[in-house]
Amino acid sequence: MSLTIPSPLSGANSSEESAPAVLSGGHKPRTYQVRTFGCQMNVHDSERMAGMLEDAGYIPADGEQADVVVFNTCAVRENADNKLYGNLGILAPVKAANPGMQIAVGGCLAQKDRETILKKAPWVDAVFGTHNVGALPALLDRARHNNEAQLEILESLDVFPSTLPTKRDSVYSGWVSISVGCNNTCTFCIVPALRGKEKDRRPGDILAEIQALVDDGAIEVTLLGQNVNSYGVEFGDRQAFSKLLRACGDIEGLERVRFTSPHPAAFTDDVIDAMAETPNVMPQLHMPLQSGSDGILRAMKRSYRSTKFLGILDKVREKIPHAAISTDIIVGFPGETEEDFQATLDVVEKSRFATAFTFQYSKRPGTPAADLPDQLPKAVVQERFERLTALQDRIAAEENRKQLGRRVEVMVTAQSGRKAGETHRLSGRSQDQRLVHFSVPDGAPAPRPGDLVTVTITEAAAFHLVADPTIGDYSLRRSRAGDAWDRSQADSCGAPAPGSGAGRTGVSLGMPSLPLRTR
């Protein structure tokens, strides 16, 4: 599907409409900014959008008002529509005051709303969907040339996104998509309708991309898929995912492998064995529960029950005793009774999650659950949500206190905690993905983002750990990733002194939420 719709607020004169990304006559290149909402898939798609724009001659806005603002949207999270249209409304007068500025909207909400976006925000120049991310630069060029908004939505994937240019958010850690789409029919989820049926990449292509990331300095990769452990269904190999994990173990220089998100119904023992037996697969697992009530799981069309879920966790902990397990939980699904909710609390208590991403159910037009009877009052959902988060916060604090006195290896990130200015602590992630804020002892060498430090945990809270080591308890291992960080800073004219950790920019690892990217 490809439509062209006139835009009354295109905001550029005729001489500017045909201008390429890099202007002639000594003018500076056009700048861009990508704003990301939603899941890890969207974060990775935004890296591709940035890569394609830079390949076409655009440069990051770097704090100034961008010539092109791209919204990569989510249709799953609550208030996704309001967030988008609120941001578009804010940009309308900005665009009117800046002739030549362009606004593009892509991602899941664009795939769902289509023409509605241009009706509600006619000053938008380009709308594209989840299946044609690669069309972005051409749509922007066409909109400038024709002085008309461009709407292009495809119903199926035209090219696997990982073949597109990518501007990675981090030099030391990278996302690698192993599949796109989903074959499940969960009644609360609109993802299959927006991203289509599952399509798997060939193992050789995945491993080649991982090798390229490692060659570029990365020491950590996260394998992405709507259901990563169902990887291989398209080419008929039920053990393809466990084989892929083991193959990652053979890549020299790759120190940390993670994946998200698996589906409990398809999580098999061969994957647990591969995790336990492959040294660079980290002792961390994100396993979405959604509900602890078998009745609600049935209504959700989640093809497992609470006993199976808990059995998976038992097997993982038997093989990987120190594994940290996280989850997703939905509160207030239509028809959820107090008994159903109590079943969720019981499973959470037994599961001992290191962390949980908890959501209040909200209707998503186009999903079967939106039409179910017995939609719960907001006040009931809110009260249950507060009880659940209080329980999980207690468990997380208790589990983190078990880390006191443990020596952990932390990969330093470019982000620091909110109180870093006061505490002078740096931040990083342990092998099990826990957030660790640590100090560097006086006289000890400071790490760069991507370097690894080994420290002993001295404090624990519900959402982070703290290490304030003595110089004898502090160990630094400078890494290829830290070298890559130095190179990236030098390339951007912001080179830090060796080992200073200065010049930081935003980096996302693990379970990111990036409302704004300018890279």
GIWOJO-V136377 format. One line per field, one symbol per residue. psi: psi as a letter, one per 40 degrees, with the letter a starting at -180 (. if undefined). A space follows every 10 residues. Layout:
psi=???
//
This chain:
psi=hhihhihefd fiiddddehi dhiifeiiii iihhhhiaad dddddddddd dddddeeiii dfdihidhhh hhiiediifd dddddddddd edddddeghe iihihaaddd dddbdddddd geeidhhiae efdeeddddd dddddefiih hhhieihdih deeiihgidh eeiiihheii iheifheehe ddddeaihhi iidddddddd dddddeeieh ihhiidgdee heddefheed ddddddddee hhehdhhiii hihddehidd ddddddehde highhhhhdd iehdddddde fhfiiddddd dddddddddg dehhhiiihh hfihehiddd dddddddddd dfidihhhih hihhheiddd eiifhiiddd dddddddddd dddddddddd deeheihihh hhieiiided dddfiiiahi deeihhhiih iheihiiihd ihihihhdih ideiiihgii deehhhhhid dddddddddd deffhiihed eifiihihib gihgehif.
//
